[in-house]
C-alpha cells in the first residue's frame, strides 16, 4: 500500500481535484497506481518515458545555462569578497 506524502504535488492536486477522501494503492507487480474516490477511479502507470519536444528541451537547456551562469557569477563574487576581507590593512 502506498503511503501518501503530504509534500507530494500529485497527491495534493488529486486531493484538491477529487474533493473526497482518496484510497491510493500501488500494485508493485504491474507497476500501476490505482486511485479510488467516491465516483472516480484513476489508473496510472508508474514508469513512463515521454519524449521532450524540441521547444521544451531548448527552454530547459536555456534555464540550465542561466543557472550555471548565475552560479559562476555568485562564486566569483564570493571569491572577490573573500580576497578583499583577507587583504592586510
PyMOL Python script that loads the backbone (N, CA, C, O; Angstrom):
from pymol import cmd

cmd.read_pdbstr("""\
ATOM      1  N   UNK A   1       0.847  -1.184   0.000  1.00  0.00           N
ATOM      2  CA  UNK A   1       0.000   0.000   0.000  1.00  0.00           C
ATOM      3  C   UNK A   1       0.885   1.237   0.000  1.00  0.00           C
ATOM      4  O   UNK A   1       1.903   1.276   0.690  1.00  0.00           O
ATOM      5  N   UNK A   2       0.510   2.216  -0.749  1.00  0.00           N
ATOM      6  CA  UNK A   2       1.267   3.460  -0.889  1.00  0.00           C
ATOM      7  C   UNK A   2       0.893   4.409   0.236  1.00  0.00           C
ATOM      8  O   UNK A   2      -0.287   4.663   0.480  1.00  0.00           O
ATOM      9  N   UNK A   3       1.900   4.930   0.918  1.00  0.00           N
ATOM     10  CA  UNK A   3       1.664   5.938   1.958  1.00  0.00           C
ATOM     11  C   UNK A   3       1.811   7.315   1.334  1.00  0.00           C
ATOM     12  O   UNK A   3       2.898   7.646   0.861  1.00  0.00           O
ATOM     13  N   UNK A   4       0.764   8.134   1.313  1.00  0.00           N
ATOM     14  CA  UNK A   4       0.852   9.442   0.668  1.00  0.00           C
ATOM     15  C   UNK A   4       1.788  10.391   1.399  1.00  0.00           C
ATOM     16  O   UNK A   4       1.824  10.433   2.629  1.00  0.00           O
ATOM     17  N   UNK A   5       2.533  11.140   0.628  1.00  0.00           N
ATOM     18  CA  UNK A   5       3.431  12.160   1.158  1.00  0.00           C
ATOM     19  C   UNK A   5       2.720  13.504   1.039  1.00  0.00           C
ATOM     20  O   UNK A   5       2.393  13.918  -0.073  1.00  0.00           O
ATOM     21  N   UNK A   6       2.470  14.201   2.152  1.00  0.00           N
ATOM     22  CA  UNK A   6       1.745  15.469   2.068  1.00  0.00           C
ATOM     23  C   UNK A   6       2.486  16.534   1.258  1.00  0.00           C
ATOM     24  O   UNK A   6       1.867  17.496   0.804  1.00  0.00           O
ATOM     25  N   UNK A   7       3.802  16.379   1.068  1.00  0.00           N
ATOM     26  CA  UNK A   7       4.585  17.335   0.288  1.00  0.00           C
ATOM     27  C   UNK A   7       4.489  17.055  -1.219  1.00  0.00           C
ATOM     28  O   UNK A   7       4.883  17.887  -2.035  1.00  0.00           O
ATOM     29  N   UNK A   8       3.963  15.877  -1.579  1.00  0.00           N
ATOM     30  CA  UNK A   8       3.902  15.464  -2.973  1.00  0.00           C
ATOM     31  C   UNK A   8       2.863  16.283  -3.727  1.00  0.00           C
ATOM     32  O   UNK A   8       1.705  16.354  -3.313  1.00  0.00           O
ATOM     33  N   UNK A   9       3.272  16.902  -4.832  1.00  0.00           N
ATOM     34  CA  UNK A   9       2.369  17.763  -5.593  1.00  0.00           C
ATOM     35  C   UNK A   9       1.235  16.971  -6.226  1.00  0.00           C
ATOM     36  O   UNK A   9       0.094  17.433  -6.250  1.00  0.00           O
ATOM     37  N   UNK A  10       1.536  15.782  -6.739  1.00  0.00           N
ATOM     38  CA  UNK A  10       0.493  14.972  -7.362  1.00  0.00           C
ATOM     39  C   UNK A  10      -0.582  14.623  -6.345  1.00  0.00           C
ATOM     40  O   UNK A  10      -1.774  14.697  -6.640  1.00  0.00           O
ATOM     41  N   UNK A  11      -0.156  14.243  -5.148  1.00  0.00           N
ATOM     42  CA  UNK A  11      -1.118  13.905  -4.098  1.00  0.00           C
ATOM     43  C   UNK A  11      -1.981  15.118  -3.758  1.00  0.00           C
ATOM     44  O   UNK A  11      -3.198  14.991  -3.617  1.00  0.00           O
ATOM     45  N   UNK A  12      -1.371  16.279  -3.627  1.00  0.00           N
ATOM     46  CA  UNK A  12      -2.109  17.495  -3.299  1.00  0.00           C
ATOM     47  C   UNK A  12      -3.107  17.842  -4.391  1.00  0.00           C
ATOM     48  O   UNK A  12      -4.253  18.186  -4.104  1.00  0.00           O
ATOM     49  N   UNK A  13      -2.670  17.752  -5.651  1.00  0.00           N
ATOM     50  CA  UNK A  13      -3.563  18.088  -6.761  1.00  0.00           C
ATOM     51  C   UNK A  13      -4.733  17.122  -6.857  1.00  0.00           C
ATOM     52  O   UNK A  13      -5.863  17.538  -7.109  1.00  0.00           O
ATOM     53  N   UNK A  14      -4.471  15.836  -6.658  1.00  0.00           N
ATOM     54  CA  UNK A  14      -5.583  14.888  -6.737  1.00  0.00           C
ATOM     55  C   UNK A  14      -6.543  15.084  -5.579  1.00  0.00           C
ATOM     56  O   UNK A  14      -7.752  14.929  -5.750  1.00  0.00           O
ATOM     57  N   UNK A  15      -6.033  15.421  -4.409  1.00  0.00           N
ATOM     58  CA  UNK A  15      -6.925  15.687  -3.281  1.00  0.00           C
ATOM     59  C   UNK A  15      -7.799  16.897  -3.583  1.00  0.00           C
ATOM     60  O   UNK A  15      -9.000  16.871  -3.316  1.00  0.00           O
ATOM     61  N   UNK A  16      -7.214  17.954  -4.136  1.00  0.00           N
ATOM     62  CA  UNK A  16      -7.980  19.152  -4.469  1.00  0.00           C
ATOM     63  C   UNK A  16      -8.962  18.884  -5.601  1.00  0.00           C
ATOM     64  O   UNK A  16     -10.058  19.445  -5.616  1.00  0.00           O
ATOM     65  N   UNK A  17      -8.580  18.034  -6.546  1.00  0.00           N
ATOM     66  CA  UNK A  17      -9.417  17.750  -7.704  1.00  0.00           C
ATOM     67  C   UNK A  17     -10.625  16.903  -7.324  1.00  0.00           C
ATOM     68  O   UNK A  17     -11.734  17.155  -7.793  1.00  0.00           O
ATOM     69  N   UNK A  18     -10.417  15.926  -6.495  1.00  0.00           N
ATOM     70  CA  UNK A  18     -11.476  14.968  -6.197  1.00  0.00           C
ATOM     71  C   UNK A  18     -12.430  15.445  -5.106  1.00  0.00           C
ATOM     72  O   UNK A  18     -13.589  15.032  -5.090  1.00  0.00           O
ATOM     73  N   UNK A  19     -11.979  16.293  -4.204  1.00  0.00           N
ATOM     74  CA  UNK A  19     -12.810  16.804  -3.108  1.00  0.00           C
ATOM     75  C   UNK A  19     -13.439  15.691  -2.279  1.00  0.00           C
ATOM     76  O   UNK A  19     -14.528  15.867  -1.731  1.00  0.00           O
ATOM     77  N   UNK A  20     -12.782  14.577  -2.185  1.00  0.00           N
ATOM     78  CA  UNK A  20     -13.303  13.464  -1.386  1.00  0.00           C
ATOM     79  C   UNK A  20     -12.118  12.633  -0.924  1.00  0.00           C
ATOM     80  O   UNK A  20     -11.053  12.675  -1.540  1.00  0.00           O
ATOM     81  N   UNK A  21     -12.290  11.886   0.143  1.00  0.00           N
ATOM     82  CA  UNK A  21     -11.192  11.008   0.571  1.00  0.00           C
ATOM     83  C   UNK A  21     -10.803  10.052  -0.551  1.00  0.00           C
ATOM     84  O   UNK A  21     -11.654   9.520  -1.265  1.00  0.00           O
ATOM     85  N   UNK A  22      -9.508   9.851  -0.685  1.00  0.00           N
ATOM     86  CA  UNK A  22      -8.997   9.020  -1.771  1.00  0.00           C
ATOM     87  C   UNK A  22      -8.296   7.805  -1.190  1.00  0.00           C
ATOM     88  O   UNK A  22      -7.553   7.893  -0.213  1.00  0.00           O
ATOM     89  N   UNK A  23      -8.550   6.688  -1.810  1.00  0.00           N
ATOM     90  CA  UNK A  23      -7.792   5.479  -1.488  1.00  0.00           C
ATOM     91  C   UNK A  23      -6.774   5.312  -2.610  1.00  0.00           C
ATOM     92  O   UNK A  23      -7.133   5.307  -3.787  1.00  0.00           O
ATOM     93  N   UNK A  24      -5.507   5.177  -2.242  1.00  0.00           N
ATOM     94  CA  UNK A  24      -4.432   5.135  -3.227  1.00  0.00           C
ATOM     95  C   UNK A  24      -3.642   3.859  -3.006  1.00  0.00           C
ATOM     96  O   UNK A  24      -3.054   3.656  -1.944  1.00  0.00           O
ATOM     97  N   UNK A  25      -3.632   2.994  -4.024  1.00  0.00           N
ATOM     98  CA  UNK A  25      -2.895   1.731  -3.939  1.00  0.00           C
ATOM     99  C   UNK A  25      -1.844   1.687  -5.040  1.00  0.00           C
ATOM    100  O   UNK A  25      -2.039   2.210  -6.137  1.00  0.00           O
ATOM    101  N   UNK A  26      -0.732   1.052  -4.719  1.00  0.00           N
ATOM    102  CA  UNK A  26       0.312   0.817  -5.709  1.00  0.00           C
ATOM    103  C   UNK A  26       0.472  -0.686  -5.857  1.00  0.00           C
ATOM    104  O   UNK A  26       0.794  -1.384  -4.895  1.00  0.00           O
ATOM    105  N   UNK A  27       0.248  -1.178  -7.060  1.00  0.00           N
ATOM    106  CA  UNK A  27       0.436  -2.593  -7.347  1.00  0.00           C
ATOM    107  C   UNK A  27       1.842  -2.771  -7.897  1.00  0.00           C
ATOM    108  O   UNK A  27       2.130  -2.385  -9.030  1.00  0.00           O
ATOM    109  N   UNK A  28       2.720  -3.362  -7.081  1.00  0.00           N
ATOM    110  CA  UNK A  28       4.131  -3.470  -7.449  1.00  0.00           C
ATOM    111  C   UNK A  28       4.372  -4.343  -8.675  1.00  0.00           C
ATOM    112  O   UNK A  28       5.195  -4.005  -9.525  1.00  0.00           O
ATOM    113  N   UNK A  29       3.661  -5.458  -8.770  1.00  0.00           N
ATOM    114  CA  UNK A  29       3.920  -6.375  -9.877  1.00  0.00           C
ATOM    115  C   UNK A  29       3.590  -5.753 -11.230  1.00  0.00           C
ATOM    116  O   UNK A  29       4.340  -5.922 -12.192  1.00  0.00           O
ATOM    117  N   UNK A  30       2.494  -5.051 -11.305  1.00  0.00           N
ATOM    118  CA  UNK A  30       2.106  -4.437 -12.581  1.00  0.00           C
ATOM    119  C   UNK A  30       2.550  -2.985 -12.686  1.00  0.00           C
ATOM    120  O   UNK A  30       2.374  -2.359 -13.731  1.00  0.00           O
ATOM    121  N   UNK A  31       3.126  -2.440 -11.614  1.00  0.00           N
ATOM    122  CA  UNK A  31       3.598  -1.056 -11.552  1.00  0.00           C
ATOM    123  C   UNK A  31       2.498  -0.072 -11.951  1.00  0.00           C
ATOM    124  O   UNK A  31       2.668   0.738 -12.862  1.00  0.00           O
ATOM    125  N   UNK A  32       1.373  -0.159 -11.252  1.00  0.00           N
ATOM    126  CA  UNK A  32       0.222   0.692 -11.534  1.00  0.00           C
ATOM    127  C   UNK A  32      -0.245   1.342 -10.243  1.00  0.00           C
ATOM    128  O   UNK A  32      -0.360   0.681  -9.211  1.00  0.00           O
ATOM    129  N   UNK A  33      -0.515   2.651 -10.306  1.00  0.00           N
ATOM    130  CA  UNK A  33      -1.181   3.353  -9.209  1.00  0.00           C
ATOM    131  C   UNK A  33      -2.679   3.252  -9.454  1.00  0.00           C
ATOM    132  O   UNK A  33      -3.141   3.394 -10.586  1.00  0.00           O
ATOM    133  N   UNK A  34      -3.435   3.007  -8.392  1.00  0.00           N
ATOM    134  CA  UNK A  34      -4.890   2.937  -8.508  1.00  0.00           C
ATOM    135  C   UNK A  34      -5.484   3.896  -7.488  1.00  0.00           C
ATOM    136  O   UNK A  34      -5.366   3.679  -6.282  1.00  0.00           O
ATOM    137  N   UNK A  35      -6.120   4.955  -7.971  1.00  0.00           N
ATOM    138  CA  UNK A  35      -6.768   5.936  -7.103  1.00  0.00           C
ATOM    139  C   UNK A  35      -8.267   5.715  -7.171  1.00  0.00           C
ATOM    140  O   UNK A  35      -8.841   5.599  -8.254  1.00  0.00           O
ATOM    141  N   UNK A  36      -8.895   5.658  -6.006  1.00  0.00           N
ATOM    142  CA  UNK A  36     -10.337   5.466  -5.946  1.00  0.00           C
ATOM    143  C   UNK A  36     -10.936   6.553  -5.079  1.00  0.00           C
ATOM    144  O   UNK A  36     -10.491   6.783  -3.954  1.00  0.00           O
ATOM    145  N   UNK A  37     -11.949   7.223  -5.611  1.00  0.00           N
ATOM    146  CA  UNK A  37     -12.695   8.224  -4.852  1.00  0.00           C
ATOM    147  C   UNK A  37     -14.169   7.836  -4.902  1.00  0.00           C
ATOM    148  O   UNK A  37     -14.528   6.742  -5.337  1.00  0.00           O
ATOM    149  N   UNK A  38     -15.006   8.751  -4.452  1.00  0.00           N
ATOM    150  CA  UNK A  38     -16.431   8.457  -4.362  1.00  0.00           C
ATOM    151  C   UNK A  38     -17.011   8.000  -5.704  1.00  0.00           C
ATOM    152  O   UNK A  38     -17.679   6.968  -5.770  1.00  0.00           O
ATOM    153  N   UNK A  39     -16.762   8.751  -6.756  1.00  0.00           N
ATOM    154  CA  UNK A  39     -17.351   8.415  -8.052  1.00  0.00           C
ATOM    155  C   UNK A  39     -16.327   8.341  -9.178  1.00  0.00           C
ATOM    156  O   UNK A  39     -16.695   8.380 -10.352  1.00  0.00           O
ATOM    157  N   UNK A  40     -15.039   8.236  -8.831  1.00  0.00           N
ATOM    158  CA  UNK A  40     -13.992   8.232  -9.850  1.00  0.00           C
ATOM    159  C   UNK A  40     -12.969   7.151  -9.547  1.00  0.00           C
ATOM    160  O   UNK A  40     -12.720   6.809  -8.391  1.00  0.00           O
ATOM    161  N   UNK A  41     -12.382   6.619 -10.618  1.00  0.00           N
ATOM    162  CA  UNK A  41     -11.246   5.715 -10.497  1.00  0.00           C
ATOM    163  C   UNK A  41     -10.203   6.152 -11.516  1.00  0.00           C
ATOM    164  O   UNK A  41     -10.529   6.431 -12.670  1.00  0.00           O
ATOM    165  N   UNK A  42      -8.947   6.208 -11.081  1.00  0.00           N
ATOM    166  CA  UNK A  42      -7.854   6.592 -11.969  1.00  0.00           C
ATOM    167  C   UNK A  42      -6.770   5.528 -11.861  1.00  0.00           C
ATOM    168  O   UNK A  42      -6.371   5.138 -10.763  1.00  0.00           O
ATOM    169  N   UNK A  43      -6.300   5.065 -13.013  1.00  0.00           N
ATOM    170  CA  UNK A  43      -5.185   4.134 -13.070  1.00  0.00           C
ATOM    171  C   UNK A  43      -4.022   4.853 -13.743  1.00  0.00           C
ATOM    172  O   UNK A  43      -4.188   5.445 -14.809  1.00  0.00           O
ATOM    173  N   UNK A  44      -2.836   4.802 -13.118  1.00  0.00           N
ATOM    174  CA  UNK A  44      -1.664   5.475 -13.676  1.00  0.00           C
ATOM    175  C   UNK A  44      -0.489   4.510 -13.703  1.00  0.00           C
ATOM    176  O   UNK A  44      -0.263   3.767 -12.748  1.00  0.00           O
ATOM    177  N   UNK A  45       0.258   4.525 -14.804  1.00  0.00           N
ATOM    178  CA  UNK A  45       1.473   3.727 -14.889  1.00  0.00           C
ATOM    179  C   UNK A  45       2.564   4.394 -14.071  1.00  0.00           C
ATOM    180  O   UNK A  45       2.680   5.620 -14.060  1.00  0.00           O
ATOM    181  N   UNK A  46       3.366   3.584 -13.384  1.00  0.00           N
ATOM    182  CA  UNK A  46       4.411   4.126 -12.525  1.00  0.00           C
ATOM    183  C   UNK A  46       5.539   4.726 -13.347  1.00  0.00           C
ATOM    184  O   UNK A  46       5.956   5.855 -13.090  1.00  0.00           O
ATOM    185  N   UNK A  47       6.034   3.997 -14.321  1.00  0.00           N
ATOM    186  CA  UNK A  47       7.160   4.485 -15.113  1.00  0.00           C
ATOM    187  C   UNK A  47       6.737   4.621 -16.561  1.00  0.00           C
ATOM    188  O   UNK A  47       6.305   3.657 -17.192  1.00  0.00           O
ATOM    189  N   UNK A  48       6.864   5.814 -17.070  1.00  0.00           N
ATOM    190  CA  UNK A  48       6.538   6.080 -18.465  1.00  0.00           C
ATOM    191  C   UNK A  48       7.468   7.175 -18.940  1.00  0.00           C
ATOM    192  O   UNK A  48       7.557   8.230 -18.312  1.00  0.00           O
ATOM    193  N   UNK A  49       8.153   6.945 -20.026  1.00  0.00           N
ATOM    194  CA  UNK A  49       9.045   7.952 -20.594  1.00  0.00           C
ATOM    195  C   UNK A  49       8.307   8.705 -21.687  1.00  0.00           C
ATOM    196  O   UNK A  49       7.767   8.102 -22.615  1.00  0.00           O
ATOM    197  N   UNK A  50       8.287  10.008 -21.574  1.00  0.00           N
ATOM    198  CA  UNK A  50       7.684  10.857 -22.584  1.00  0.00           C
ATOM    199  C   UNK A  50       8.798  11.644 -23.257  1.00  0.00           C
ATOM    200  O   UNK A  50       9.578  12.312 -22.578  1.00  0.00           O
ATOM    201  N   UNK A  51       8.884  11.575 -24.577  1.00  0.00           N
ATOM    202  CA  UNK A  51       9.946  12.326 -25.253  1.00  0.00           C
ATOM    203  C   UNK A  51       9.703  13.829 -25.140  1.00  0.00           C
ATOM    204  O   UNK A  51       8.565  14.296 -25.179  1.00  0.00           O
ATOM    205  N   UNK A  52      10.786  14.563 -25.002  1.00  0.00           N
ATOM    206  CA  UNK A  52      10.688  16.019 -24.937  1.00  0.00           C
ATOM    207  C   UNK A  52      10.521  16.583 -26.341  1.00  0.00           C
ATOM    208  O   UNK A  52      11.170  16.141 -27.289  1.00  0.00           O
ATOM    209  N   UNK A  53       9.652  17.555 -26.450  1.00  0.00           N
ATOM    210  CA  UNK A  53       9.561  18.273 -27.714  1.00  0.00           C
ATOM    211  C   UNK A  53      10.755  19.220 -27.809  1.00  0.00           C
ATOM    212  O   UNK A  53      11.327  19.622 -26.796  1.00  0.00           O
ATOM    213  N   UNK A  54      11.112  19.561 -29.016  1.00  0.00           N
ATOM    214  CA  UNK A  54      12.312  20.371 -29.237  1.00  0.00           C
ATOM    215  C   UNK A  54      12.240  21.701 -28.494  1.00  0.00           C
ATOM    216  O   UNK A  54      13.219  22.123 -27.879  1.00  0.00           O
ATOM    217  N   UNK A  55      11.088  22.359 -28.548  1.00  0.00           N
ATOM    218  CA  UNK A  55      10.938  23.657 -27.891  1.00  0.00           C
ATOM    219  C   UNK A  55      11.131  23.566 -26.394  1.00  0.00           C
ATOM    220  O   UNK A  55      11.804  24.408 -25.800  1.00  0.00           O
ATOM    221  N   UNK A  56      10.540  22.542 -25.774  1.00  0.00           N
ATOM    222  CA  UNK A  56      10.674  22.369 -24.331  1.00  0.00           C
ATOM    223  C   UNK A  56      12.118  22.051 -23.957  1.00  0.00           C
ATOM    224  O   UNK A  56      12.630  22.557 -22.959  1.00  0.00           O
ATOM    225  N   UNK A  57      12.772  21.216 -24.756  1.00  0.00           N
ATOM    226  CA  UNK A  57      14.173  20.884 -24.488  1.00  0.00           C
ATOM    227  C   UNK A  57      15.043  22.141 -24.549  1.00  0.00           C
ATOM    228  O   UNK A  57      15.932  22.321 -23.717  1.00  0.00           O
ATOM    229  N   UNK A  58      14.789  23.010 -25.530  1.00  0.00           N
ATOM    230  CA  UNK A  58      15.570  24.249 -25.648  1.00  0.00           C
ATOM    231  C   UNK A  58      15.347  25.162 -24.451  1.00  0.00           C
ATOM    232  O   UNK A  58      16.288  25.782 -23.955  1.00  0.00           O
ATOM    233  N   UNK A  59      14.102  25.247 -23.985  1.00  0.00           N
ATOM    234  CA  UNK A  59      13.810  26.076 -22.809  1.00  0.00           C
ATOM    235  C   UNK A  59      14.533  25.529 -21.585  1.00  0.00           C
ATOM    236  O   UNK A  59      15.113  26.293 -20.813  1.00  0.00           O
ATOM    237  N   UNK A  60      14.502  24.202 -21.403  1.00  0.00           N
ATOM    238  CA  UNK A  60      15.172  23.594 -20.246  1.00  0.00           C
ATOM    239  C   UNK A  60      16.674  23.842 -20.297  1.00  0.00           C
ATOM    240  O   UNK A  60      17.284  24.166 -19.278  1.00  0.00           O
ATOM    241  N   UNK A  61      17.274  23.693 -21.472  1.00  0.00           N
ATOM    242  CA  UNK A  61      18.711  23.936 -21.614  1.00  0.00           C
ATOM    243  C   UNK A  61      19.025  25.398 -21.342  1.00  0.00           C
ATOM    244  O   UNK A  61      20.025  25.710 -20.694  1.00  0.00           O
ATOM    245  N   UNK A  62      18.182  26.292 -21.832  1.00  0.00           N
ATOM    246  CA  UNK A  62      18.388  27.724 -21.615  1.00  0.00           C
ATOM    247  C   UNK A  62      18.383  28.054 -20.128  1.00  0.00           C
ATOM    248  O   UNK A  62      19.260  28.772 -19.647  1.00  0.00           O
ATOM    249  N   UNK A  63      17.386  27.527 -19.387  1.00  0.00           N
ATOM    250  CA  UNK A  63      17.327  27.787 -17.948  1.00  0.00           C
ATOM    251  C   UNK A  63      18.523  27.187 -17.229  1.00  0.00           C
ATOM    252  O   UNK A  63      19.056  27.792 -16.298  1.00  0.00           O
ATOM    253  N   UNK A  64      18.954  25.990 -17.657  1.00  0.00           N
ATOM    254  CA  UNK A  64      20.115  25.362 -17.030  1.00  0.00           C
ATOM    255  C   UNK A  64      21.356  26.233 -17.233  1.00  0.00           C
ATOM    256  O   UNK A  64      22.144  26.426 -16.307  1.00  0.00           O
ATOM    257  N   UNK A  65      21.524  26.753 -18.437  1.00  0.00           N
ATOM    258  CA  UNK A  65      22.678  27.617 -18.703  1.00  0.00           C
ATOM    259  C   UNK A  65      22.607  28.896 -17.883  1.00  0.00           C
ATOM    260  O   UNK A  65      23.634  29.379 -17.407  1.00  0.00           O
ATOM    261  N   UNK A  66      21.405  29.457 -17.710  1.00  0.00           N
ATOM    262  CA  UNK A  66      21.259  30.662 -16.898  1.00  0.00           C
ATOM    263  C   UNK A  66      21.638  30.381 -15.453  1.00  0.00           C
ATOM    264  O   UNK A  66      22.331  31.181 -14.824  1.00  0.00           O
ATOM    265  N   UNK A  67      21.188  29.251 -14.927  1.00  0.00           N
ATOM    266  CA  UNK A  67      21.504  28.897 -13.540  1.00  0.00           C
ATOM    267  C   UNK A  67      22.998  28.691 -13.376  1.00  0.00           C
ATOM    268  O   UNK A  67      23.584  29.155 -12.398  1.00  0.00           O
ATOM    269  N   UNK A  68      23.628  27.994 -14.332  1.00  0.00           N
ATOM    270  CA  UNK A  68      25.072  27.795 -14.251  1.00  0.00           C
ATOM    271  C   UNK A  68      25.805  29.131 -14.313  1.00  0.00           C
ATOM    272  O   UNK A  68      26.796  29.325 -13.610  1.00  0.00           O
ATOM    273  N   UNK A  69      25.329  30.049 -15.145  1.00  0.00           N
ATOM    274  CA  UNK A  69      25.946  31.366 -15.266  1.00  0.00           C
ATOM    275  C   UNK A  69      25.822  32.127 -13.947  1.00  0.00           C
ATOM    276  O   UNK A  69      26.793  32.714 -13.471  1.00  0.00           O
ATOM    277  N   UNK A  70      24.612  32.113 -13.354  1.00  0.00           N
ATOM    278  CA  UNK A  70      24.413  32.798 -12.077  1.00  0.00           C
ATOM    279  C   UNK A  70      25.270  32.169 -10.983  1.00  0.00           C
ATOM    280  O   UNK A  70      25.796  32.880 -10.127  1.00  0.00           O
ATOM    281  N   UNK A  71      25.415  30.848 -11.002  1.00  0.00           N
ATOM    282  CA  UNK A  71      26.246  30.175 -10.006  1.00  0.00           C
ATOM    283  C   UNK A  71      27.697  30.601 -10.145  1.00  0.00           C
ATOM    284  O   UNK A  71      28.376  30.842  -9.146  1.00  0.00           O
ATOM    285  N   UNK A  72      28.175  30.695 -11.379  1.00  0.00           N
ATOM    286  CA  UNK A  72      29.554  31.118 -11.613  1.00  0.00           C
ATOM    287  C   UNK A  72      29.745  32.564 -11.166  1.00  0.00           C
ATOM    288  O   UNK A  72      30.766  32.900 -10.565  1.00  0.00           O
ATOM    289  N   UNK A  73      28.758  33.426 -11.461  1.00  0.00           N
ATOM    290  CA  UNK A  73      28.845  34.820 -11.038  1.00  0.00           C
ATOM    291  C   UNK A  73      28.866  34.915  -9.516  1.00  0.00           C
ATOM    292  O   UNK A  73      29.638  35.694  -8.957  1.00  0.00           O
ATOM    293  N   UNK A  74      28.035  34.138  -8.846  1.00  0.00           N
ATOM    294  CA  UNK A  74      27.994  34.161  -7.385  1.00  0.00           C
ATOM    295  C   UNK A  74      29.316  33.673  -6.810  1.00  0.00           C
ATOM    296  O   UNK A  74      29.815  34.229  -5.832  1.00  0.00           O
ATOM    297  N   UNK A  75      29.881  32.639  -7.412  1.00  0.00           N
ATOM    298  CA  UNK A  75      31.167  32.120  -6.938  1.00  0.00           C
ATOM    299  C   UNK A  75      32.268  33.168  -7.106  1.00  0.00           C
ATOM    300  O   UNK A  75      33.089  33.363  -6.210  1.00  0.00           O
ATOM    301  N   UNK A  76      32.280  33.838  -8.255  1.00  0.00           N
ATOM    302  CA  UNK A  76      33.272  34.900  -8.479  1.00  0.00           C
ATOM    303  C   UNK A  76      33.100  36.035  -7.476  1.00  0.00           C
ATOM    304  O   UNK A  76      34.082  36.558  -6.950  1.00  0.00           O
ATOM    305  N   UNK A  77      31.859  36.413  -7.213  1.00  0.00           N
ATOM    306  CA  UNK A  77      31.565  37.487  -6.268  1.00  0.00           C
ATOM    307  C   UNK A  77      32.037  37.117  -4.859  1.00  0.00           C
ATOM    308  O   UNK A  77      32.641  37.939  -4.170  1.00  0.00           O
ATOM    309  N   UNK A  78      31.765  35.895  -4.437  1.00  0.00           N
ATOM    310  CA  UNK A  78      32.192  35.435  -3.105  1.00  0.00           C
ATOM    311  C   UNK A  78      33.715  35.418  -3.020  1.00  0.00           C
ATOM    312  O   UNK A  78      34.286  35.783  -1.993  1.00  0.00           O
ATOM    313  N   UNK A  79      34.371  34.996  -4.099  1.00  0.00           N
ATOM    314  CA  UNK A  79      35.835  34.970  -4.113  1.00  0.00           C
ATOM    315  C   UNK A  79      36.394  36.386  -3.961  1.00  0.00           C
ATOM    316  O   UNK A  79      37.362  36.588  -3.228  1.00  0.00           O
ATOM    317  N   UNK A  80      35.793  37.374  -4.647  1.00  0.00           N
ATOM    318  CA  UNK A  80      36.249  38.765  -4.535  1.00  0.00           C
ATOM    319  C   UNK A  80      36.048  39.297  -3.121  1.00  0.00           C
ATOM    320  O   UNK A  80      36.925  39.966  -2.575  1.00  0.00           O
ATOM    321  N   UNK A  81      34.902  39.002  -2.534  1.00  0.00           N
ATOM    322  CA  UNK A  81      34.643  39.440  -1.151  1.00  0.00           C
ATOM    323  C   UNK A  81      35.664  38.818  -0.210  1.00  0.00           C
ATOM    324  O   UNK A  81      36.192  39.500   0.669  1.00  0.00           O
ATOM    325  N   UNK A  82      35.945  37.542  -0.383  1.00  0.00           N
ATOM    326  CA  UNK A  82      36.919  36.847   0.457  1.00  0.00           C
ATOM    327  C   UNK A  82      38.300  37.487   0.312  1.00  0.00           C
ATOM    328  O   UNK A  82      38.993  37.711   1.304  1.00  0.00           O
ATOM    329  N   UNK A  83      38.693  37.780  -0.930  1.00  0.00           N
ATOM    330  CA  UNK A  83      40.005  38.403  -1.162  1.00  0.00           C
ATOM    331  C   UNK A  83      40.088  39.780  -0.519  1.00  0.00           C
ATOM    332  O   UNK A  83      41.107  40.123   0.081  1.00  0.00           O
ATOM    333  N   UNK A  84      39.031  40.570  -0.640  1.00  0.00           N
ATOM    334  CA  UNK A  84      39.017  41.903  -0.026  1.00  0.00           C
ATOM    335  C   UNK A  84      39.074  41.789   1.493  1.00  0.00           C
ATOM    336  O   UNK A  84      39.788  42.547   2.150  1.00  0.00           O
ATOM    337  N   UNK A  85      38.325  40.847   2.047  1.00  0.00           N
ATOM    338  CA  UNK A  85      38.285  40.693   3.504  1.00  0.00           C
ATOM    339  C   UNK A  85      39.622  40.219   4.056  1.00  0.00           C
ATOM    340  O   UNK A  85      39.953  40.522   5.203  1.00  0.00           O
ATOM    341  N   UNK A  86      40.390  39.490   3.272  1.00  0.00           N
ATOM    342  CA  UNK A  86      41.650  38.928   3.759  1.00  0.00           C
ATOM    343  C   UNK A  86      42.883  39.731   3.351  1.00  0.00           C
ATOM    344  O   UNK A  86      44.004  39.299   3.619  1.00  0.00           O
ATOM    345  N   UNK A  87      42.708  40.871   2.720  1.00  0.00           N
ATOM    346  CA  UNK A  87      43.873  41.698   2.384  1.00  0.00           C
ATOM    347  C   UNK A  87      44.366  42.398   3.647  1.00  0.00           C
ATOM    348  O   UNK A  87      43.563  42.879   4.446  1.00  0.00           O
ATOM    349  N   UNK A  88      45.688  42.454   3.827  1.00  0.00           N
ATOM    350  CA  UNK A  88      46.218  43.133   5.015  1.00  0.00           C
ATOM    351  C   UNK A  88      45.951  44.631   4.935  1.00  0.00           C
ATOM    352  O   UNK A  88      45.958  45.212   3.850  1.00  0.00           O
ATOM    353  N   UNK A  89      45.721  45.239   6.065  1.00  0.00           N
ATOM    354  CA  UNK A  89      45.429  46.682   6.108  1.00  0.00           C
ATOM    355  C   UNK A  89      46.571  47.439   6.683  1.00  0.00           C
ATOM    356  O   UNK A  89      46.505  48.663   6.797  1.00  0.00           O
TER     357      UNK A  89
END
""", "prot")
cmd.dss("prot")
cmd.show_as("cartoon", "prot")
cmd.util.cbc("prot")
cmd.orient("prot")
